[in-house]
């Protein structure tokens, strides 16, 4: 049986708690970074699509595809 009243046990429990908290915070950071990356990729895709539309319009105005 483990004696949960010892200072060593309580210190280990506190360390486990801190590590779990750090893991949680890192997961949140990763989720935020992934969301920002997805937003950036979406914006770049939109810019690329707009550029492609502009090129197609220019070709059409110049009389050819």
Predicted model as a PDB file, atoms N, CA, C, CB and O in Angstrom, pLDDT in the B-factor column:
MODEL        1                                                                  
ATOM      1  N   UNK A   1       0.838  -1.184   0.000  1.00 85.00           N  
ATOM      2  CA  UNK A   1       0.000   0.000   0.000  1.00 85.00           C  
ATOM      3  C   UNK A   1       0.885   1.252   0.000  1.00 85.00           C  
ATOM      4  CB  UNK A   1      -0.954  -0.004   1.222  1.00 85.00           C  
ATOM      5  O   UNK A   1       1.887   1.319   0.713  1.00 85.00           O  
ATOM      6  N   UNK A   2       0.501   2.231  -0.804  1.00 86.00           N  
ATOM      7  CA  UNK A   2       1.262   3.473  -0.890  1.00 86.00           C  
ATOM      8  C   UNK A   2       0.767   4.436   0.179  1.00 86.00           C  
ATOM      9  CB  UNK A   2       1.140   4.108  -2.301  1.00 86.00           C  
ATOM     10  O   UNK A   2      -0.435   4.633   0.358  1.00 86.00           O  
ATOM     11  N   UNK A   3       1.702   5.018   0.868  1.00 92.00           N  
ATOM     12  CA  UNK A   3       1.358   6.005   1.889  1.00 92.00           C  
ATOM     13  C   UNK A   3       1.226   7.372   1.219  1.00 92.00           C  
ATOM     14  CB  UNK A   3       2.433   6.039   3.029  1.00 92.00           C  
ATOM     15  O   UNK A   3       2.222   7.983   0.830  1.00 92.00           O  
ATOM     16  N   UNK A   4       0.014   7.832   1.093  1.00 91.00           N  
ATOM     17  CA  UNK A   4      -0.258   9.099   0.398  1.00 91.00           C  
ATOM     18  C   UNK A   4      -0.064  10.315   1.290  1.00 91.00           C  
ATOM     19  CB  UNK A   4      -1.669   9.097  -0.143  1.00 91.00           C  
ATOM     20  O   UNK A   4      -0.270  11.447   0.852  1.00 91.00           O  
ATOM     21  N   UNK A   5       0.326  10.092   2.526  1.00 93.00           N  
ATOM     22  CA  UNK A   5       0.504  11.203   3.474  1.00 93.00           C  
ATOM     23  C   UNK A   5       1.938  11.726   3.497  1.00 93.00           C  
ATOM     24  CB  UNK A   5       0.105  10.761   4.874  1.00 93.00           C  
ATOM     25  O   UNK A   5       2.210  12.732   4.151  1.00 93.00           O  
ATOM     26  N   UNK A   6       2.857  11.064   2.799  1.00 96.00           N  
ATOM     27  CA  UNK A   6       4.262  11.481   2.863  1.00 96.00           C  
ATOM     28  C   UNK A   6       4.496  12.715   2.009  1.00 96.00           C  
ATOM     29  CB  UNK A   6       5.188  10.342   2.408  1.00 96.00           C  
ATOM     30  O   UNK A   6       3.805  12.928   1.012  1.00 96.00           O  
ATOM     31  N   UNK A   7       5.471  13.528   2.398  1.00 95.00           N  
ATOM     32  CA  UNK A   7       5.808  14.711   1.594  1.00 95.00           C  
ATOM     33  C   UNK A   7       6.297  14.330   0.198  1.00 95.00           C  
ATOM     34  CB  UNK A   7       6.876  15.545   2.304  1.00 95.00           C  
ATOM     35  O   UNK A   7       6.053  15.058  -0.764  1.00 95.00           O  
ATOM     36  N   UNK A   8       6.978  13.205   0.083  1.00 95.00           N  
ATOM     37  CA  UNK A   8       7.478  12.780  -1.235  1.00 95.00           C  
ATOM     38  C   UNK A   8       6.316  12.477  -2.179  1.00 95.00           C  
ATOM     39  CB  UNK A   8       8.391  11.536  -1.097  1.00 95.00           C  
ATOM     40  O   UNK A   8       6.329  12.878  -3.343  1.00 95.00           O  
ATOM     41  N   UNK A   9       5.320  11.771  -1.671  1.00 96.00           N  
ATOM     42  CA  UNK A   9       4.155  11.438  -2.489  1.00 96.00           C  
ATOM     43  C   UNK A   9       3.434  12.711  -2.932  1.00 96.00           C  
ATOM     44  CB  UNK A   9       3.191  10.518  -1.709  1.00 96.00           C  
ATOM     45  O   UNK A   9       3.062  12.858  -4.096  1.00 96.00           O  
ATOM     46  N   UNK A  10       3.246  13.617  -1.992  1.00 96.00           N  
ATOM     47  CA  UNK A  10       2.567  14.877  -2.326  1.00 96.00           C  
ATOM     48  C   UNK A  10       3.376  15.698  -3.334  1.00 96.00           C  
ATOM     49  CB  UNK A  10       2.325  15.704  -1.051  1.00 96.00           C  
ATOM     50  O   UNK A  10       2.803  16.343  -4.212  1.00 96.00           O  
ATOM     51  N   UNK A  11       4.694  15.675  -3.209  1.00 96.00           N  
ATOM     52  CA  UNK A  11       5.548  16.386  -4.159  1.00 96.00           C  
ATOM     53  C   UNK A  11       5.415  15.772  -5.554  1.00 96.00           C  
ATOM     54  CB  UNK A  11       7.022  16.354  -3.695  1.00 96.00           C  
ATOM     55  O   UNK A  11       5.360  16.492  -6.551  1.00 96.00           O  
ATOM     56  N   UNK A  12       5.365  14.434  -5.616  1.00 96.00           N  
ATOM     57  CA  UNK A  12       5.185  13.772  -6.907  1.00 96.00           C  
ATOM     58  C   UNK A  12       3.810  14.084  -7.504  1.00 96.00           C  
ATOM     59  CB  UNK A  12       5.362  12.255  -6.753  1.00 96.00           C  
ATOM     60  O   UNK A  12       3.688  14.306  -8.709  1.00 96.00           O  
ATOM     61  N   UNK A  13       2.802  14.100  -6.676  1.00 97.00           N  
ATOM     62  CA  UNK A  13       1.464  14.442  -7.148  1.00 97.00           C  
ATOM     63  C   UNK A  13       1.434  15.859  -7.713  1.00 97.00           C  
ATOM     64  CB  UNK A  13       0.445  14.304  -6.013  1.00 97.00           C  
ATOM     65  O   UNK A  13       0.796  16.116  -8.734  1.00 97.00           O  
ATOM     66  N   UNK A  14       2.127  16.768  -7.043  1.00 97.00           N  
ATOM     67  CA  UNK A  14       2.180  18.155  -7.517  1.00 97.00           C  
ATOM     68  C   UNK A  14       2.920  18.229  -8.852  1.00 97.00           C  
ATOM     69  CB  UNK A  14       2.870  19.067  -6.468  1.00 97.00           C  
ATOM     70  O   UNK A  14       2.499  18.948  -9.758  1.00 97.00           O  
ATOM     71  N   UNK A  15       4.028  17.481  -8.975  1.00 98.00           N  
ATOM     72  CA  UNK A  15       4.777  17.466 -10.236  1.00 98.00           C  
ATOM     73  C   UNK A  15       3.912  16.909 -11.365  1.00 98.00           C  
ATOM     74  CB  UNK A  15       6.069  16.630 -10.092  1.00 98.00           C  
ATOM     75  O   UNK A  15       3.923  17.434 -12.479  1.00 98.00           O  
ATOM     76  N   UNK A  16       3.173  15.858 -11.076  1.00 98.00           N  
ATOM     77  CA  UNK A  16       2.272  15.283 -12.083  1.00 98.00           C  
ATOM     78  C   UNK A  16       1.220  16.306 -12.492  1.00 98.00           C  
ATOM     79  CB  UNK A  16       1.592  14.001 -11.543  1.00 98.00           C  
ATOM     80  O   UNK A  16       0.918  16.456 -13.676  1.00 98.00           O  
ATOM     81  N   UNK A  17       0.673  17.000 -11.520  1.00 98.00           N  
ATOM     82  CA  UNK A  17      -0.319  18.030 -11.813  1.00 98.00           C  
ATOM     83  C   UNK A  17       0.265  19.115 -12.716  1.00 98.00           C  
ATOM     84  CB  UNK A  17      -0.840  18.651 -10.512  1.00 98.00           C  
ATOM     85  O   UNK A  17      -0.362  19.518 -13.696  1.00 98.00           O  
ATOM     86  N   UNK A  18       1.466  19.584 -12.384  1.00 98.00           N  
ATOM     87  CA  UNK A  18       2.119  20.631 -13.194  1.00 98.00           C  
ATOM     88  C   UNK A  18       2.398  20.132 -14.610  1.00 98.00           C  
ATOM     89  CB  UNK A  18       3.440  21.088 -12.529  1.00 98.00           C  
ATOM     90  O   UNK A  18       2.194  20.866 -15.577  1.00 98.00           O  
ATOM     91  N   UNK A  19       2.860  18.899 -14.737  1.00 98.00           N  
ATOM     92  CA  UNK A  19       3.133  18.348 -16.069  1.00 98.00           C  
ATOM     93  C   UNK A  19       1.845  18.213 -16.884  1.00 98.00           C  
ATOM     94  CB  UNK A  19       3.826  16.979 -15.950  1.00 98.00           C  
ATOM     95  O   UNK A  19       1.828  18.514 -18.078  1.00 98.00           O  
ATOM     96  N   UNK A  20       0.790  17.770 -16.249  1.00 98.00           N  
ATOM     97  CA  UNK A  20      -0.496  17.678 -16.952  1.00 98.00           C  
ATOM     98  C   UNK A  20      -0.984  19.055 -17.391  1.00 98.00           C  
ATOM     99  CB  UNK A  20      -1.549  17.010 -16.056  1.00 98.00           C  
ATOM    100  O   UNK A  20      -1.547  19.205 -18.476  1.00 98.00           O  
ATOM    101  N   UNK A  21      -0.768  20.042 -16.554  1.00 98.00           N  
ATOM    102  CA  UNK A  21      -1.155  21.409 -16.905  1.00 98.00           C  
ATOM    103  C   UNK A  21      -0.337  21.905 -18.096  1.00 98.00           C  
ATOM    104  CB  UNK A  21      -0.969  22.353 -15.696  1.00 98.00           C  
ATOM    105  O   UNK A  21      -0.877  22.552 -18.994  1.00 98.00           O  
ATOM    106  N   UNK A  22       0.962  21.604 -18.108  1.00 98.00           N  
ATOM    107  CA  UNK A  22       1.819  22.013 -19.221  1.00 98.00           C  
ATOM    108  C   UNK A  22       1.393  21.334 -20.518  1.00 98.00           C  
ATOM    109  CB  UNK A  22       3.285  21.687 -18.916  1.00 98.00           C  
ATOM    110  O   UNK A  22       1.371  21.963 -21.576  1.00 98.00           O  
ATOM    111  N   UNK A  23       1.056  20.052 -20.433  1.00 98.00           N  
ATOM    112  CA  UNK A  23       0.598  19.327 -21.620  1.00 98.00           C  
ATOM    113  C   UNK A  23      -0.683  19.967 -22.158  1.00 98.00           C  
ATOM    114  CB  UNK A  23       0.360  17.826 -21.290  1.00 98.00           C  
ATOM    115  O   UNK A  23      -0.827  20.162 -23.365  1.00 98.00           O  
ATOM    116  N   UNK A  24      -1.603  20.290 -21.264  1.00 98.00           N  
ATOM    117  CA  UNK A  24      -2.857  20.928 -21.668  1.00 98.00           C  
ATOM    118  C   UNK A  24      -2.588  22.268 -22.354  1.00 98.00           C  
ATOM    119  CB  UNK A  24      -3.775  21.131 -20.448  1.00 98.00           C  
ATOM    120  O   UNK A  24      -3.172  22.562 -23.397  1.00 98.00           O  
ATOM    121  N   UNK A  25      -1.711  23.072 -21.772  1.00 97.00           N  
ATOM    122  CA  UNK A  25      -1.388  24.377 -22.352  1.00 97.00           C  
ATOM    123  C   UNK A  25      -0.717  24.215 -23.716  1.00 97.00           C  
ATOM    124  CB  UNK A  25      -0.476  25.175 -21.403  1.00 97.00           C  
ATOM    125  O   UNK A  25      -0.974  24.998 -24.630  1.00 97.00           O  
ATOM    126  N   UNK A  26       0.136  23.208 -23.853  1.00 97.00           N  
ATOM    127  CA  UNK A  26       0.789  22.979 -25.141  1.00 97.00           C  
ATOM    128  C   UNK A  26      -0.217  22.518 -26.184  1.00 97.00           C  
ATOM    129  CB  UNK A  26       1.911  21.947 -24.999  1.00 97.00           C  
ATOM    130  O   UNK A  26      -0.115  22.897 -27.351  1.00 97.00           O  
ATOM    131  N   UNK A  27      -1.182  21.708 -25.782  1.00 96.00           N  
ATOM    132  CA  UNK A  27      -2.223  21.288 -26.723  1.00 96.00           C  
ATOM    133  C   UNK A  27      -3.020  22.491 -27.214  1.00 96.00           C  
ATOM    134  CB  UNK A  27      -3.164  20.260 -26.068  1.00 96.00           C  
ATOM    135  O   UNK A  27      -3.333  22.596 -28.400  1.00 96.00           O  
ATOM    136  N   UNK A  28      -3.346  23.399 -26.290  1.00 97.00           N  
ATOM    137  CA  UNK A  28      -4.062  24.612 -26.696  1.00 97.00           C  
ATOM    138  C   UNK A  28      -3.234  25.443 -27.668  1.00 97.00           C  
ATOM    139  CB  UNK A  28      -4.426  25.452 -25.469  1.00 97.00           C  
ATOM    140  O   UNK A  28      -3.761  25.969 -28.648  1.00 97.00           O  
ATOM    141  N   UNK A  29      -1.943  25.560 -27.398  1.00 97.00           N  
ATOM    142  CA  UNK A  29      -1.058  26.312 -28.284  1.00 97.00           C  
ATOM    143  C   UNK A  29      -1.023  25.671 -29.667  1.00 97.00           C  
ATOM    144  CB  UNK A  29       0.364  26.392 -27.694  1.00 97.00           C  
ATOM    145  O   UNK A  29      -1.089  26.367 -30.680  1.00 97.00           O  
ATOM    146  N   UNK A  30      -0.921  24.351 -29.709  1.00 96.00           N  
ATOM    147  CA  UNK A  30      -0.908  23.643 -30.994  1.00 96.00           C  
ATOM    148  C   UNK A  30      -2.209  23.868 -31.741  1.00 96.00           C  
ATOM    149  CB  UNK A  30      -0.674  22.140 -30.784  1.00 96.00           C  
ATOM    150  O   UNK A  30      -2.199  24.105 -32.949  1.00 96.00           O  
ATOM    151  N   UNK A  31      -3.334  23.795 -31.030  1.00 96.00           N  
ATOM    152  CA  UNK A  31      -4.625  24.023 -31.679  1.00 96.00           C  
ATOM    153  C   UNK A  31      -4.720  25.439 -32.240  1.00 96.00           C  
ATOM    154  CB  UNK A  31      -5.767  23.774 -30.692  1.00 96.00           C  
ATOM    155  O   UNK A  31      -5.237  25.640 -33.339  1.00 96.00           O  
ATOM    156  N   UNK A  32      -4.221  26.420 -31.488  1.00 96.00           N  
ATOM    157  CA  UNK A  32      -4.242  27.810 -31.976  1.00 96.00           C  
ATOM    158  C   UNK A  32      -3.354  27.964 -33.210  1.00 96.00           C  
ATOM    159  CB  UNK A  32      -3.779  28.784 -30.864  1.00 96.00           C  
ATOM    160  O   UNK A  32      -3.734  28.618 -34.181  1.00 96.00           O  
ATOM    161  N   UNK A  33      -2.164  27.352 -33.164  1.00 95.00           N  
ATOM    162  CA  UNK A  33      -1.252  27.441 -34.302  1.00 95.00           C  
ATOM    163  C   UNK A  33      -1.835  26.752 -35.529  1.00 95.00           C  
ATOM    164  CB  UNK A  33       0.102  26.827 -33.949  1.00 95.00           C  
ATOM    165  O   UNK A  33      -1.716  27.263 -36.643  1.00 95.00           O  
ATOM    166  N   UNK A  34      -2.461  25.599 -35.336  1.00 94.00           N  
ATOM    167  CA  UNK A  34      -3.078  24.897 -36.458  1.00 94.00           C  
ATOM    168  C   UNK A  34      -4.211  25.716 -37.058  1.00 94.00           C  
ATOM    169  CB  UNK A  34      -3.598  23.529 -36.012  1.00 94.00           C  
ATOM    170  O   UNK A  34      -4.366  25.763 -38.278  1.00 94.00           O  
ATOM    171  N   UNK A  35      -5.007  26.365 -36.206  1.00 95.00           N  
ATOM    172  CA  UNK A  35      -6.097  27.211 -36.701  1.00 95.00           C  
ATOM    173  C   UNK A  35      -5.544  28.402 -37.477  1.00 95.00           C  
ATOM    174  CB  UNK A  35      -6.977  27.700 -35.534  1.00 95.00           C  
ATOM    175  O   UNK A  35      -6.078  28.762 -38.526  1.00 95.00           O  
ATOM    176  N   UNK A  36      -4.479  29.012 -36.967  1.00 94.00           N  
ATOM    177  CA  UNK A  36      -3.864  30.149 -37.668  1.00 94.00           C  
ATOM    178  C   UNK A  36      -3.280  29.703 -39.005  1.00 94.00           C  
ATOM    179  CB  UNK A  36      -2.761  30.796 -36.797  1.00 94.00           C  
ATOM    180  O   UNK A  36      -3.394  30.416 -40.003  1.00 94.00           O  
ATOM    181  N   UNK A  37      -2.661  28.533 -39.028  1.00 91.00           N  
ATOM    182  CA  UNK A  37      -2.096  28.017 -40.275  1.00 91.00           C  
ATOM    183  C   UNK A  37      -3.197  27.746 -41.289  1.00 91.00           C  
ATOM    184  CB  UNK A  37      -1.287  26.737 -40.016  1.00 91.00           C  
ATOM    185  O   UNK A  37      -3.054  28.070 -42.468  1.00 91.00           O  
ATOM    186  N   UNK A  38      -4.293  27.153 -40.834  1.00 91.00           N  
ATOM    187  CA  UNK A  38      -5.409  26.883 -41.737  1.00 91.00           C  
ATOM    188  C   UNK A  38      -5.992  28.183 -42.287  1.00 91.00           C  
ATOM    189  CB  UNK A  38      -6.499  26.078 -41.014  1.00 91.00           C  
ATOM    190  O   UNK A  38      -6.336  28.271 -43.466  1.00 91.00           O  
ATOM    191  N   UNK A  39      -6.097  29.177 -41.433  1.00 90.00           N  
ATOM    192  CA  UNK A  39      -6.607  30.483 -41.866  1.00 90.00           C  
ATOM    193  C   UNK A  39      -5.673  31.095 -42.911  1.00 90.00           C  
ATOM    194  CB  UNK A  39      -6.760  31.440 -40.656  1.00 90.00           C  
ATOM    195  O   UNK A  39      -6.130  31.642 -43.914  1.00 90.00           O  
ATOM    196  N   UNK A  40      -4.369  31.000 -42.671  1.00 89.00           N  
ATOM    197  CA  UNK A  40      -3.383  31.526 -43.615  1.00 89.00           C  
ATOM    198  C   UNK A  40      -3.453  30.780 -44.948  1.00 89.00           C  
ATOM    199  CB  UNK A  40      -1.965  31.424 -43.024  1.00 89.00           C  
ATOM    200  O   UNK A  40      -3.401  31.391 -46.016  1.00 89.00           O  
ATOM    201  N   UNK A  41      -3.569  29.470 -44.874  1.00 84.00           N  
ATOM    202  CA  UNK A  41      -3.674  28.671 -46.107  1.00 84.00           C  
ATOM    203  C   UNK A  41      -4.937  29.029 -46.873  1.00 84.00           C  
ATOM    204  CB  UNK A  41      -3.665  27.165 -45.783  1.00 84.00           C  
ATOM    205  O   UNK A  41      -4.916  29.117 -48.101  1.00 84.00           O  
ATOM    206  N   UNK A  42      -6.032  29.234 -46.158  1.00 87.00           N  
ATOM    207  CA  UNK A  42      -7.286  29.617 -46.811  1.00 87.00           C  
ATOM    208  C   UNK A  42      -7.141  30.977 -47.484  1.00 87.00           C  
ATOM    209  CB  UNK A  42      -8.445  29.646 -45.792  1.00 87.00           C  
ATOM    210  O   UNK A  42      -7.589  31.171 -48.614  1.00 87.00           O  
ATOM    211  N   UNK A  43      -6.516  31.909 -46.785  1.00 81.00           N  
ATOM    212  CA  UNK A  43      -6.324  33.253 -47.351  1.00 81.00           C  
ATOM    213  C   UNK A  43      -5.448  33.182 -48.593  1.00 81.00           C  
ATOM    214  CB  UNK A  43      -5.693  34.204 -46.306  1.00 81.00           C  
ATOM    215  O   UNK A  43      -5.725  33.849 -49.590  1.00 81.00           O  
ATOM    216  N   UNK A  44      -4.400  32.383 -48.537  1.00 81.00           N  
ATOM    217  CA  UNK A  44      -3.524  32.271 -49.707  1.00 81.00           C  
ATOM    218  C   UNK A  44      -4.239  31.592 -50.862  1.00 81.00           C  
ATOM    219  CB  UNK A  44      -2.252  31.497 -49.354  1.00 81.00           C  
ATOM    220  O   UNK A  44      -4.037  31.953 -52.022  1.00 81.00           O  
ATOM    221  N   UNK A  45      -5.070  30.616 -50.551  1.00 80.00           N  
ATOM    222  CA  UNK A  45      -5.851  29.967 -51.601  1.00 80.00           C  
ATOM    223  C   UNK A  45      -6.792  30.948 -52.255  1.00 80.00           C  
ATOM    224  CB  UNK A  45      -6.635  28.789 -51.042  1.00 80.00           C  
ATOM    225  O   UNK A  45      -6.958  30.941 -53.475  1.00 80.00           O  
ATOM    226  N   UNK A  46      -7.417  31.804 -51.441  1.00 75.00           N  
ATOM    227  CA  UNK A  46      -8.324  32.819 -51.964  1.00 75.00           C  
ATOM    228  C   UNK A  46      -7.558  33.796 -52.839  1.00 75.00           C  
ATOM    229  CB  UNK A  46      -9.034  33.563 -50.819  1.00 75.00           C  
ATOM    230  O   UNK A  46      -8.032  34.163 -53.914  1.00 75.00           O  
ATOM    231  N   UNK A  47      -6.365  34.230 -52.392  1.00 77.00           N  
ATOM    232  CA  UNK A  47      -5.549  35.147 -53.190  1.00 77.00           C  
ATOM    233  C   UNK A  47      -5.143  34.500 -54.509  1.00 77.00           C  
ATOM    234  CB  UNK A  47      -4.298  35.580 -52.407  1.00 77.00           C  
ATOM    235  O   UNK A  47      -5.156  35.150 -55.555  1.00 77.00           O  
ATOM    236  N   UNK A  48      -4.786  33.226 -54.458  1.00 77.00           N  
ATOM    237  CA  UNK A  48      -4.387  32.513 -55.676  1.00 77.00           C  
ATOM    238  C   UNK A  48      -5.570  32.434 -56.640  1.00 77.00           C  
ATOM    239  CB  UNK A  48      -3.866  31.088 -55.338  1.00 77.00           C  
ATOM    240  O   UNK A  48      -5.412  32.641 -57.843  1.00 77.00           O  
ATOM    241  N   UNK A  49      -6.756  32.132 -56.105  1.00 78.00           N  
ATOM    242  CA  UNK A  49      -7.952  32.064 -56.949  1.00 78.00           C  
ATOM    243  C   UNK A  49      -8.253  33.419 -57.576  1.00 78.00           C  
ATOM    244  CB  UNK A  49      -9.160  31.582 -56.134  1.00 78.00           C  
ATOM    245  O   UNK A  49      -8.597  33.495 -58.756  1.00 78.00           O  
ATOM    246  N   UNK A  50      -8.126  34.489 -56.794  1.00 78.00           N  
ATOM    247  CA  UNK A  50      -8.385  35.830 -57.325  1.00 78.00           C  
ATOM    248  C   UNK A  50      -7.374  36.173 -58.419  1.00 78.00           C  
ATOM    249  CB  UNK A  50      -8.330  36.885 -56.194  1.00 78.00           C  
ATOM    250  O   UNK A  50      -7.734  36.758 -59.441  1.00 78.00           O  
ATOM    251  N   UNK A  51      -6.115  35.810 -58.203  1.00 78.00           N  
ATOM    252  CA  UNK A  51      -5.089  36.071 -59.199  1.00 78.00           C  
ATOM    253  C   UNK A  51      -5.395  35.305 -60.485  1.00 78.00           C  
ATOM    254  CB  UNK A  51      -3.698  35.687 -58.657  1.00 78.00           C  
ATOM    255  O   UNK A  51      -5.260  35.847 -61.581  1.00 78.00           O  
ATOM    256  N   UNK A  52      -5.808  34.044 -60.348  1.00 80.00           N  
ATOM    257  CA  UNK A  52      -6.144  33.231 -61.517  1.00 80.00           C  
ATOM    258  C   UNK A  52      -7.329  33.848 -62.259  1.00 80.00           C  
ATOM    259  CB  UNK A  52      -6.466  31.775 -61.097  1.00 80.00           C  
ATOM    260  O   UNK A  52      -7.324  33.902 -63.489  1.00 80.00           O  
ATOM    261  N   UNK A  53      -8.342  34.313 -61.529  1.00 82.00           N  
ATOM    262  CA  UNK A  53      -9.490  34.967 -62.165  1.00 82.00           C  
ATOM    263  C   UNK A  53      -9.056  36.221 -62.914  1.00 82.00           C  
ATOM    264  CB  UNK A  53     -10.557  35.322 -61.117  1.00 82.00           C  
ATOM    265  O   UNK A  53      -9.538  36.496 -64.013  1.00 82.00           O  
ATOM    266  N   UNK A  54      -8.146  36.977 -62.312  1.00 82.00           N  
ATOM    267  CA  UNK A  54      -7.655  38.192 -62.949  1.00 82.00           C  
ATOM    268  C   UNK A  54      -6.932  37.850 -64.258  1.00 82.00           C  
ATOM    269  CB  UNK A  54      -6.713  38.962 -61.993  1.00 82.00           C  
ATOM    270  O   UNK A  54      -7.124  38.523 -65.271  1.00 82.00           O  
ATOM    271  N   UNK A  55      -6.104  36.805 -64.230  1.00 83.00           N  
ATOM    272  CA  UNK A  55      -5.393  36.398 -65.448  1.00 83.00           C  
ATOM    273  C   UNK A  55      -6.364  35.953 -66.531  1.00 83.00           C  
ATOM    274  CB  UNK A  55      -4.405  35.269 -65.139  1.00 83.00           C  
ATOM    275  O   UNK A  55      -6.183  36.289 -67.701  1.00 83.00           O  
ATOM    276  N   UNK A  56      -7.383  35.206 -66.156  1.00 82.00           N  
ATOM    277  CA  UNK A  56      -8.369  34.746 -67.127  1.00 82.00           C  
ATOM    278  C   UNK A  56      -9.154  35.919 -67.706  1.00 82.00           C  
ATOM    279  CB  UNK A  56      -9.324  33.739 -66.481  1.00 82.00           C  
ATOM    280  O   UNK A  56      -9.446  35.939 -68.902  1.00 82.00           O  
ATOM    281  N   UNK A  57      -9.496  36.893 -66.870  1.00 82.00           N  
ATOM    282  CA  UNK A  57     -10.202  38.081 -67.367  1.00 82.00           C  
ATOM    283  C   UNK A  57      -9.340  38.860 -68.340  1.00 82.00           C  
ATOM    284  CB  UNK A  57     -10.623  38.984 -66.206  1.00 82.00           C  
ATOM    285  O   UNK A  57      -9.821  39.349 -69.362  1.00 82.00           O  
ATOM    286  N   UNK A  58      -8.047  38.974 -68.008  1.00 80.00           N  
ATOM    287  CA  UNK A  58      -7.112  39.688 -68.891  1.00 80.00           C  
ATOM    288  C   UNK A  58      -7.012  38.985 -70.241  1.00 80.00           C  
ATOM    289  CB  UNK A  58      -5.711  39.790 -68.239  1.00 80.00           C  
ATOM    290  O   UNK A  58      -7.007  39.641 -71.283  1.00 80.00           O  
ATOM    291  N   UNK A  59      -6.934  37.666 -70.229  1.00 78.00           N  
ATOM    292  CA  UNK A  59      -6.862  36.898 -71.480  1.00 78.00           C  
ATOM    293  C   UNK A  59      -8.131  37.091 -72.297  1.00 78.00           C  
ATOM    294  CB  UNK A  59      -6.642  35.399 -71.190  1.00 78.00           C  
ATOM    295  O   UNK A  59      -8.084  37.229 -73.520  1.00 78.00           O  
ATOM    296  N   UNK A  60      -9.265  37.099 -71.604  1.00 80.00           N  
ATOM    297  CA  UNK A  60     -10.546  37.255 -72.288  1.00 80.00           C  
ATOM    298  C   UNK A  60     -10.630  38.645 -72.932  1.00 80.00           C  
ATOM    299  CB  UNK A  60     -11.723  37.040 -71.298  1.00 80.00           C  
ATOM    300  O   UNK A  60     -11.081  38.775 -74.071  1.00 80.00           O  
ATOM    301  N   UNK A  61     -10.200  39.675 -72.209  1.00 77.00           N  
ATOM    302  CA  UNK A  61     -10.223  41.030 -72.739  1.00 77.00           C  
ATOM    303  C   UNK A  61      -9.287  41.187 -73.937  1.00 77.00           C  
ATOM    304  CB  UNK A  61      -9.845  42.020 -71.651  1.00 77.00           C  
ATOM    305  O   UNK A  61      -9.534  41.987 -74.839  1.00 77.00           O  
ATOM    306  N   UNK A  62      -8.214  40.406 -73.921  1.00 76.00           N  
ATOM    307  CA  UNK A  62      -7.252  40.490 -75.021  1.00 76.00           C  
ATOM    308  C   UNK A  62      -7.655  39.606 -76.193  1.00 76.00           C  
ATOM    309  CB  UNK A  62      -5.866  40.100 -74.536  1.00 76.00           C  
ATOM    310  O   UNK A  62      -6.910  39.470 -77.164  1.00 76.00           O  
ATOM    311  N   UNK A  63      -8.850  39.003 -76.097  1.00 71.00           N  
ATOM    312  CA  UNK A  63      -9.403  38.300 -77.232  1.00 71.00           C  
ATOM    313  C   UNK A  63      -9.056  36.824 -77.326  1.00 71.00           C  
ATOM    314  CB  UNK A  63      -8.968  38.959 -78.444  1.00 71.00           C  
ATOM    315  O   UNK A  63      -9.300  36.209 -78.364  1.00 71.00           O  
ATOM    316  N   UNK A  64      -8.520  36.262 -76.325  1.00 60.00           N  
ATOM    317  CA  UNK A  64      -8.213  34.842 -76.466  1.00 60.00           C  
ATOM    318  C   UNK A  64      -8.103  34.116 -75.138  1.00 60.00           C  
ATOM    319  CB  UNK A  64      -6.939  34.674 -77.225  1.00 60.00           C  
ATOM    320  O   UNK A  64      -7.855  34.709 -74.087  1.00 60.00           O  
ATOM    321  N   UNK A  65      -8.293  32.846 -75.227  1.00 51.00           N  
ATOM    322  CA  UNK A  65      -8.136  31.979 -74.050  1.00 51.00           C  
ATOM    323  C   UNK A  65      -6.923  31.198 -74.247  1.00 51.00           C  
ATOM    324  CB  UNK A  65      -9.339  31.059 -73.816  1.00 51.00           C  
ATOM    325  O   UNK A  65      -6.565  30.387 -73.393  1.00 51.00           O  
TER     326      UNK A  65                                                      
ENDMDL                                                                          
END                                                                             
